[in-house]
Amino acid sequence: MQRRWFPALAALVLLLPAGNGAARGWQRGHPARLADSVRAYIDEYGIEPLPGPPSVSSALFELGQALAFDKILSGNRNISCMTCHHPAVGTDDDRHLPLGEGGAGLGEGRVGGHVIPRNAPALFNLHAFDSMFWDSRVELDANGELSTPAGNQLSAEMALTLELGVVAAQALFPVTSRHEMRGFPGENEIGDRADDDLSGIWADLMARLGAIPEYVALFEAAYPGESFAGMTFAHAANAIAAFEVAAFDARNSRWERFVAGDDRALRPSQLRGALTFFEVGCAECHNGGALSDFQHHNTGLAQFGPGKGDGATGGDDFGRERVTGDPGDRYRFRTPPLFNVELTGPYGHDGQFRTLRGHIEHYIAPEEALESYDITRHVVEKDLWGMVEDNTDAVLMSLDPALDDLDFGHTRGGARAQARRIRWFLKALSDPASRHLEWTVPDSVPSGLPVAD
């Protein structure tokens, strides 16, 4: 008998007069009304379904896959591109700060090696990006031309080879970093090169690849009509990018389906979370199809790790200023897109927060959060605990004004309840297929070096 009463009660609630407070609350929570409210924000912020990646030939994919996992691209043949972006750990490395050249293992279990100054970003939907790295040092300039740290060492011919744009250009640079992949003088022929001899480094790597007949065949299959002898490392970087954009396409999340028009794609809790996300003001920076403005902001995050050589101690990181030379860009870092965000922690340019909850709650009161930041609470890598930079006052002097517009704490349940609802929404940004990327890892690579770690 009870089962028969429930539908009747629901019908009575719908018939209650509009002046009844309980009825108004129920109606505001109705999925259809929530969906309409969220769609109004989608229209306001110009959020559209994310286009698919460019088509990639199977030959170019195969070459890029091999190169991405092959340690031959590192000076000492001990680390690959995917070591810090492994599919098994969400295409990042699950660490606050990566361990580069000289390390061993994957993810949280990796040991040894040089500590890299910034958190390893994930690789999902890179085709939607218009800049790369936390400081956008690889980007398209106002004229639509590639701007990179290589200057004129990236020749016009090489730039034309980079069909995948900024994603391909990015792949040129980790191999040139001593701490990430290259190593040091006396260790290998690439480490013996001067730091500014990027052309020489790239030529040495192509010489290594050219000594392996299987790679020569893979390159010439991926670029029909071209001889390996006439190729540059831009061909390798472009292939790595092709593999990344094809393998880590992640556009089947509940959110993507909702944006495309499916009102039933989001659960009621996720709709409420999405509405809170917009009402609080998160979309002022996290907007567009990638939920990122790809601009740079100082959001009041603590600085730790080895830094980038900035400040009085050299342990600081001035962020975007390192690219532009403008002191107004100090401590500004690019807004990260939110694809698969629940799978890609820790969060922040240094991995300042192990959990999504901690990172969201930072924005409730950023100044207070920075002043009271406790690295032992948010960071599990104990070696980093003693590497916190004393720059709080300097960071607070240039906080982004957008933080003042965040509106936490003005709804029922308060700020932490809002943060919890936002977490519900962010989980709707996960593509189920991104949890099962084992297929992207090759069994072997042409160099014969181990793939496992």
Phi, psi and omega in degrees: 000322182299323182299328180288334182283330185300312177298323179296318178298318179299320179294320179297321180298319179296333182272353179299146180296152183299336182285348181285121185300319181297320180294319180299317179298319180296317183294321179298330180274357180295133183308319182297319180290321176298316180299318179297319180295318179293320180296328177298320177290323178302317178294318182298321184262010174064037181272123181234161177304138181289128177293158179285165178289162177295155180293138181234130180291155180296328180291319179291322176299314182297318178297312181297321178299314180298313182295321183296328183258359186266123181287357178296341179280357175259149184307312183263011177057041184231005180207141178246171176302320185281352177302322180260003180220046191282137180301332182291342181234042172076023180062015164240218178226007178063014179251156175295308173232137184292159170250116188267229184307134179094352180273176178213143179097178182236152171059216182297338180273000180290142181226156177072184178086167180281136176285126180272139190292340183230152179300144180281116180288156175284169188245018185283136175053043180298338181296344180271357185273146172246004173205162181227155185078158181299334181253008179056039180288348166247118184201170171268128181280185184299338180265006181079012179265150178293132173244122184219165176293350184282343182057224184281359173288340170272095186291164178299323179295317178296318181300322178295331179288336184279073183295335180269017171060228186296331180294317178291320180297322179301322184292351177286340197256325178304327180291343180267351182274124180301314186285332181278305188220335194278322185087190193236164180306139181089348181266325182195166185294332180282323175294337179286343180291150174294151184301327183268005181267066182296320180301319179293319178299312181296322179295320178298319180294320178294327177296319177300311182296322182292342178279357181248107185307325181295324177291320178303316180295319180295317179298314184288334174286325182286332180236076185304138178088354179252143176268142179304325183300335181262006183269159177238176180294345174299327177295321178292314181298320179296322179292319177300316179296320179299317176300314184297313184290330179279319185284328188247032171291121187226068185247020181247036176280164175302320181296315179299321179292323177294313180300326180284353174122359182271100183293341181268001185292325182262137173291158178307319180295325179286327174296315178297322178294320178297317179298319178295318178308314181284319182295322180293327179114012181300329185285356174298329176249324182263082182226181182075180183299330180267001188051044173208138174276355182055025173259181187241134186221146170264106183256017172077037180268144178294153179247127174213174184096191184287345181072182182247021178089010183265165177076178185297327183265346186082358181266005182265170179221111185275004172064228185300333179302330181296338180266314187270337186075006182266116178303338177292346178264006182297134180068014176266132179230153186294140175298121180284137169299163189246017178301132175052035189299328180292343182264357195239024176287171356295169191242148183104161185294340172249009187067044187295339183229125179291325186248153175297323179301312181299320182291316179296316183293339174303326186278354174297317179209081188302319181298309180297323180296319178292316183296331182253011184302129180241104185298331181291340179274327189252346185237127183268344180279096190297335179297341181271349187298328181268013185244031179277128181278135180275076183230019186305312182299319181294320179295317183294334181294338185232032177302146180292131179302336180300334179296330180293338183271352177294137190237063175280151168090009183248021176229170182304131179097343175081187190297317183291329174294321177296317179299322179294318179295323177298322177299321177302316180295314185298333177290341177283356179269005182269132173270120183307326182295337182287352175274352186225075184252019182303329183296342182278351184265120181287155177289329182206168177231158187301332180290338186085358178288154184294144181262335192308317182228000000 
